[in-house]
């Protein structure tokens, strides 16, 4: 079975791109999903020969062609400086059997959000959620198209893969040391991240949504959750049935995203266009791909746009991995990739990894993607090689 592995550029640079590619090939890895535009991060790098941790603000790991961009331009990684890690890695991989894919967290950038607060998601209370750029904003759309053009034109990738080029999640997936001591639950996460920027409001108003009622309902729902007047595990569908303006407001975002993804697809062609579907927090078994509507994603519409769909099935229970892949297959005829986190807190031994992989394969996954090269120990890498030998 075809297998890929996610990798951060600093691990490949520090080990030596060609050496790392040959090591991956020996494990049975066919492709590397290389981080090209990333959110803020600190990684622990168990087998990196130069450093055991890496800090980075949200940034890109190549030298962008600024002629592509408008008012929003990428931040080049400070550690990389004037180098171009993407170019160096592509050169190192050129004569190896491992192909490169681009992996970008397109609109998840606290750095760009701080620089352009007018372009971020806006909570129902008017807060700028600096970790996320809003896809309804024309300047953000232009940035997404420019970044996609820049990456696709590099002529080094087989697939352009994205995540979080959508309306994201209410807490921003833990973008820094957060202090959240109120139990929001799935409804609260959804409501807090529901964007009410001027562009989202204008679009919803144009199609007949009562925007002010929707915003007031969202605020009231969150306030009730804050004070314990509404249970954290309140059924979202039931709550939306009682507050239909909020549901209609959220629904309007799907058309915006689908149109933008069609633009991405045209830019990427003839390369393949892949997307990562991640719902909820790490190991959250309650949030399968069917919750994608919370991010504004129209799964049926995207099935006609994407060339592959990757479900990030980061669950300890193999049956939930199976369910994730099964659910994804109901929406997509295109190749479905199962994302497997091959380290803590999901996998602790080879048998556990094997059970996860087998569940994904049995559910019909066409390909596997493992997270991730530099952030798991050598021991875990050997588990991946052993498991792939038997799939």
C-alpha positions as CSV (number, residue, x, y, z in Angstrom):
1,X,0.0,0.0,0.0
2,X,1.2,3.5,-0.8
3,X,2.4,5.4,2.3
4,X,3.4,8.9,3.0
5,X,4.9,10.6,6.1
6,X,4.5,14.2,7.2
7,X,7.8,16.0,7.9
8,X,8.9,19.4,9.1
9,X,11.7,20.9,7.0
10,X,14.2,21.5,9.9
11,X,14.4,17.8,10.6
12,X,15.2,17.0,6.9
13,X,17.7,19.8,6.7
14,X,19.5,18.8,9.9
15,X,19.7,15.2,9.0
16,X,20.5,15.8,5.3
17,X,17.6,15.6,2.8
18,X,19.0,12.8,0.7
19,X,19.9,10.7,3.8
20,X,16.5,11.2,5.3
21,X,14.8,10.3,2.0
22,X,16.7,7.1,1.6
23,X,15.9,6.2,5.2
24,X,12.2,6.8,4.6
25,X,12.3,4.7,1.4
26,X,13.8,1.8,3.4
27,X,10.8,2.0,5.7
28,X,8.4,1.7,2.8
29,X,7.5,5.4,2.6
30,X,6.7,6.6,-1.0
31,X,6.0,10.3,-0.3
32,X,6.8,13.1,2.1
33,X,4.2,15.7,3.0
34,X,6.5,18.6,3.5
35,X,5.5,21.5,5.7
36,X,5.7,24.6,3.5
37,X,3.5,27.0,5.4
38,X,2.9,26.3,9.0
39,X,1.2,27.6,12.1
40,X,3.2,28.5,15.2
41,X,4.8,25.5,16.7
42,X,7.2,24.0,19.1
43,X,8.3,20.4,18.3
44,X,10.2,17.8,20.2
45,X,12.7,16.2,17.8
46,X,13.9,12.9,19.3
47,X,16.3,11.8,16.6
48,X,17.3,15.1,15.1
49,X,21.2,15.3,15.2
50,X,21.3,19.1,15.6
51,X,18.5,20.1,18.0
52,X,16.0,18.4,20.2
53,X,13.4,21.1,20.0
54,X,12.4,23.8,17.4
55,X,10.3,27.0,18.0
56,X,8.7,28.8,15.2
57,X,6.2,31.5,14.7
58,X,3.7,30.9,11.9
59,X,5.7,31.2,8.7
60,X,6.7,29.7,5.4
61,X,9.8,27.6,4.7
62,X,10.7,28.9,1.2
63,X,11.5,32.2,-0.3
64,X,8.1,33.4,-1.7
65,X,7.8,35.1,-5.0
66,X,6.2,38.4,-3.8
67,X,5.0,39.2,-7.3
68,X,2.1,36.8,-6.6
69,X,0.9,38.5,-3.5
70,X,-1.3,41.5,-2.6
71,X,-1.8,43.2,0.8
72,X,-1.1,40.0,2.8
73,X,2.4,38.4,2.2
74,X,4.0,35.4,3.9
75,X,6.3,35.6,6.8
76,X,9.6,33.8,6.1
77,X,10.7,31.6,8.9
78,X,13.3,33.5,11.1
79,X,15.5,30.5,11.7
80,X,15.7,29.7,7.9
81,X,16.6,33.4,7.2
82,X,17.8,33.9,3.7
83,X,18.1,30.2,2.9
84,X,15.4,28.3,1.1
85,X,14.8,25.0,2.9
86,X,12.2,23.9,0.3
87,X,14.7,24.3,-2.5
88,X,17.4,22.5,-0.6
89,X,15.1,19.6,0.3
90,X,13.7,19.3,-3.2
91,X,17.3,19.1,-4.6
92,X,18.2,16.4,-2.0
93,X,15.1,14.3,-2.8
94,X,15.5,14.6,-6.6
95,X,17.5,11.4,-7.1
96,X,15.7,9.3,-4.5
97,X,12.5,7.2,-4.8
98,X,10.6,9.4,-2.4
99,X,8.3,12.1,-3.9
100,X,7.4,15.4,-2.3
101,X,3.9,16.8,-1.6
102,X,3.3,20.3,-0.2
103,X,1.6,20.6,3.1
104,X,0.3,24.0,4.1
105,X,-1.9,25.2,7.0
106,X,-3.1,27.9,4.7
107,X,-5.2,30.3,6.9
108,X,-4.0,29.2,10.3
109,X,-1.4,32.0,11.1
110,X,-1.3,33.9,14.3
111,X,1.6,36.0,12.8
112,X,-0.5,37.2,9.9
113,X,-3.5,37.5,12.1
114,X,-1.6,39.9,14.4
115,X,-0.4,41.9,11.4
116,X,-3.9,42.0,9.8
117,X,-6.5,41.9,12.5
118,X,-9.1,43.2,10.1
119,X,-8.6,40.0,8.1
120,X,-9.1,37.5,10.9
121,X,-12.1,35.5,12.1
122,X,-14.3,37.5,14.5
123,X,-16.1,35.9,17.4
124,X,-19.8,36.7,18.1
125,X,-18.5,39.1,20.7
126,X,-16.3,41.0,18.2
127,X,-13.0,39.5,19.3
128,X,-10.3,39.1,16.6
129,X,-9.3,35.5,16.6
130,X,-5.7,36.2,15.5
131,X,-4.8,32.6,14.8
132,X,-7.2,32.3,11.9
133,X,-7.6,34.4,8.7
134,X,-11.3,34.5,7.5
135,X,-11.9,32.9,4.1
136,X,-14.7,35.3,3.4
137,X,-12.3,38.3,3.3
138,X,-11.3,39.1,-0.3
139,X,-7.7,39.9,0.9
140,X,-7.5,36.5,2.5
141,X,-8.8,34.8,-0.6
142,X,-6.2,36.6,-2.7
143,X,-3.5,35.5,-0.2
144,X,-4.7,31.8,-0.4
145,X,-4.7,31.9,-4.2
146,X,-1.3,33.5,-4.3
147,X,0.2,31.0,-1.8
148,X,-1.2,28.2,-3.8
149,X,0.1,29.6,-7.1
150,X,3.6,30.1,-5.5
151,X,3.8,26.5,-4.3
152,X,2.3,24.9,-7.4
153,X,4.7,26.8,-9.7
154,X,7.8,25.3,-7.9
155,X,7.6,22.2,-10.1
156,X,8.8,20.0,-7.2
157,X,5.5,18.6,-5.9
158,X,3.2,15.8,-7.0
159,X,0.3,17.0,-4.8
160,X,-0.6,20.3,-3.1
161,X,-2.2,19.4,0.2
162,X,-3.8,21.8,2.5
163,X,-5.4,22.0,5.9
164,X,-7.3,24.7,7.8
165,X,-8.0,26.7,4.6
166,X,-11.5,27.0,6.1
167,X,-13.3,28.6,9.1
168,X,-11.4,26.4,11.6
169,X,-12.3,25.7,15.2
170,X,-13.2,27.9,18.1
171,X,-10.0,27.5,20.2
172,X,-7.6,27.6,17.2
173,X,-6.4,24.0,18.0
174,X,-4.2,25.2,20.8
175,X,-2.1,27.8,19.0
176,X,-0.2,28.9,22.2
177,X,-0.3,28.4,26.0
178,X,-4.0,28.8,26.4
179,X,-6.0,29.3,29.6
180,X,-9.4,28.0,28.9
181,X,-11.0,27.0,32.2
182,X,-14.7,27.0,31.0
183,X,-16.0,23.8,29.6
184,X,-17.5,24.8,26.2
185,X,-18.1,21.4,24.6
186,X,-18.7,21.0,20.9
187,X,-21.5,23.6,20.8
188,X,-19.5,26.2,22.5
189,X,-16.4,25.6,20.3
190,X,-18.6,25.9,17.3
191,X,-20.3,29.1,18.4
192,X,-17.2,30.8,19.7
193,X,-15.4,30.3,16.3
194,X,-18.5,31.3,14.2
195,X,-17.1,34.3,12.3
196,X,-19.1,37.6,12.3
197,X,-16.6,39.7,10.4
198,X,-18.1,42.3,8.0
199,X,-17.6,40.0,5.0
200,X,-19.3,37.0,6.5
201,X,-22.2,39.3,7.7
202,X,-22.6,41.0,4.3
203,X,-22.7,37.6,2.5
204,X,-25.3,36.2,4.9
205,X,-27.4,39.4,4.7
206,X,-27.3,39.2,0.9
207,X,-29.0,35.8,0.9
208,X,-31.6,36.8,3.4
209,X,-30.2,35.7,6.8
210,X,-31.2,37.7,9.9
211,X,-27.6,38.3,10.9
212,X,-28.2,40.3,14.1
213,X,-30.6,37.6,15.4
214,X,-27.9,35.0,14.6
215,X,-25.2,36.9,16.4
216,X,-27.3,37.6,19.4
217,X,-28.4,33.9,19.6
218,X,-24.7,32.9,19.4
219,X,-23.8,35.3,22.2
220,X,-26.6,34.2,24.4
221,X,-25.8,30.6,23.9
222,X,-22.1,31.2,24.8
223,X,-23.1,33.2,27.8
224,X,-25.4,30.4,29.0
225,X,-22.5,27.9,28.6
226,X,-20.1,30.2,30.5
227,X,-22.5,30.3,33.5
228,X,-23.6,26.6,33.4
229,X,-27.1,27.5,32.4
230,X,-26.7,25.4,29.3
231,X,-25.0,22.0,29.5
232,X,-21.6,21.7,27.8
233,X,-22.8,18.5,26.0
234,X,-26.0,20.1,24.6
235,X,-26.9,18.5,21.3
236,X,-25.9,20.9,18.5
237,X,-28.6,19.9,16.1
238,X,-31.3,20.4,18.8
239,X,-29.9,23.8,19.8
240,X,-29.8,24.9,16.1
241,X,-33.3,23.8,15.6
242,X,-34.3,26.2,18.3
243,X,-32.1,29.0,16.9
244,X,-32.5,28.6,13.1
245,X,-30.9,31.9,12.2
246,X,-27.6,30.6,13.5
247,X,-27.9,27.4,11.3
248,X,-28.7,29.5,8.2
249,X,-25.9,31.8,9.0
250,X,-23.4,29.0,9.2
251,X,-24.8,27.4,6.1
252,X,-23.9,30.4,3.9
253,X,-20.2,29.9,4.4
254,X,-20.2,26.6,2.4
255,X,-20.7,28.4,-0.9
256,X,-17.9,30.8,-0.1
257,X,-15.4,28.0,0.6
258,X,-16.5,25.8,-2.3
259,X,-16.0,28.6,-4.8
260,X,-12.5,29.3,-3.2
261,X,-11.6,25.6,-3.4
262,X,-12.6,25.6,-7.1
263,X,-10.1,28.4,-7.6
264,X,-7.4,26.4,-5.8
265,X,-8.1,23.4,-7.9
266,X,-7.8,25.4,-11.2
267,X,-4.5,26.9,-9.9
268,X,-3.1,23.5,-8.9
269,X,-4.1,21.6,-12.0
270,X,-2.5,19.4,-13.5
271,X,-1.1,18.6,-10.0
272,X,-3.3,16.8,-7.5
273,X,-5.2,18.8,-4.9
274,X,-5.6,17.1,-1.5
275,X,-7.2,18.3,1.7
276,X,-7.0,17.3,5.4
277,X,-10.1,16.9,7.4
278,X,-9.6,17.3,11.1
279,X,-12.6,17.8,13.5
280,X,-12.2,18.6,17.2
281,X,-9.1,18.2,19.3
282,X,-6.6,15.4,19.3
283,X,-8.2,12.1,20.1
284,X,-11.7,13.6,20.2
285,X,-13.8,10.5,19.3
286,X,-17.0,12.5,19.1
287,X,-16.0,14.6,16.1
288,X,-15.9,12.7,12.8
289,X,-15.7,14.1,9.3
290,X,-19.5,14.5,9.3
291,X,-18.9,17.6,11.5
292,X,-17.0,19.3,8.7
293,X,-19.9,21.7,8.2
294,X,-18.8,23.5,11.3
295,X,-15.7,24.5,9.4
296,X,-17.9,25.6,6.4
297,X,-16.9,22.6,4.3
298,X,-19.4,21.1,1.9
299,X,-18.2,17.5,1.6
300,X,-20.4,16.6,-1.3
301,X,-19.4,19.7,-3.2
302,X,-15.7,19.1,-2.5
303,X,-15.9,15.6,-3.7
304,X,-16.1,17.1,-7.2
305,X,-13.1,19.4,-6.6
306,X,-10.5,17.3,-4.6
307,X,-8.2,14.6,-6.0
308,X,-7.8,13.1,-2.5
309,X,-9.2,13.4,1.0
310,X,-7.1,12.8,4.1
311,X,-9.0,12.1,7.3
312,X,-6.8,12.7,10.3
313,X,-7.9,9.6,12.3
314,X,-6.0,10.4,15.5
315,X,-7.7,8.0,17.8
316,X,-6.5,5.4,20.3
317,X,-9.4,3.1,19.6
318,X,-8.9,1.4,16.2
319,X,-12.7,1.1,15.8
320,X,-12.9,4.9,15.7
321,X,-10.2,5.0,13.1
322,X,-12.3,2.5,11.1
323,X,-15.4,4.7,11.5
324,X,-13.5,7.8,10.4
325,X,-12.3,6.1,7.2
326,X,-15.7,4.5,6.5
327,X,-17.4,7.9,6.9
328,X,-15.0,9.6,4.6
329,X,-15.5,7.0,2.0
330,X,-19.2,7.7,2.0
331,X,-18.5,11.3,0.8
332,X,-15.5,10.8,-1.5
333,X,-15.0,8.5,-4.5
334,X,-11.5,9.9,-4.8
335,X,-8.6,8.3,-3.0
336,X,-9.0,8.4,0.8
337,X,-5.9,8.7,2.9
338,X,-5.9,7.7,6.5
339,X,-3.8,9.9,8.7
340,X,-2.2,7.9,11.6
341,X,-0.4,9.5,14.5
342,X,2.4,7.1,15.2
343,X,3.3,8.4,18.6
344,X,2.2,9.6,22.0
345,X,-0.6,10.0,23.1
346,X,-2.2,7.7,20.5
347,X,0.3,4.9,19.8
348,X,2.7,3.3,22.4
349,X,3.8,0.0,20.8
350,X,4.0,-1.7,17.5
351,X,0.9,-3.8,18.1
352,X,-1.1,-0.6,18.7
353,X,0.1,0.9,15.5
354,X,-0.6,-2.3,13.6
355,X,-4.2,-2.3,14.9
356,X,-4.7,1.3,13.7
357,X,-3.3,0.6,10.3
358,X,-5.3,-2.6,9.8
359,X,-8.5,-0.8,10.8
360,X,-7.9,1.9,8.2
361,X,-7.1,-0.6,5.5
362,X,-10.1,-2.8,6.3
363,X,-12.3,0.3,6.1
364,X,-11.1,1.0,2.6
365,X,-8.3,3.5,2.9
366,X,-6.4,3.8,-0.4
367,X,-3.3,5.2,1.2
368,X,-1.7,5.9,4.6
369,X,-0.1,9.0,5.9
370,X,2.0,8.8,9.2
371,X,2.7,11.7,11.6
372,X,5.5,12.5,11.6
373,X,9.1,12.0,10.7
374,X,11.0,14.2,13.1
375,X,8.6,14.2,16.1
376,X,8.5,10.5,16.9
377,X,11.5,8.4,18.1
378,X,13.6,6.0,16.0
379,X,11.8,3.1,17.7
380,X,8.4,4.3,16.3
381,X,9.9,4.7,12.8
382,X,10.9,1.1,12.9
383,X,7.4,0.1,13.9
384,X,6.1,1.9,10.8
385,X,8.5,0.0,8.6
386,X,7.6,-3.4,10.2
387,X,3.9,-2.7,9.9
388,X,4.1,-1.6,6.2
389,X,5.9,-4.8,5.4
390,X,2.8,-6.8,6.4
391,X,0.0,-4.6,5.0
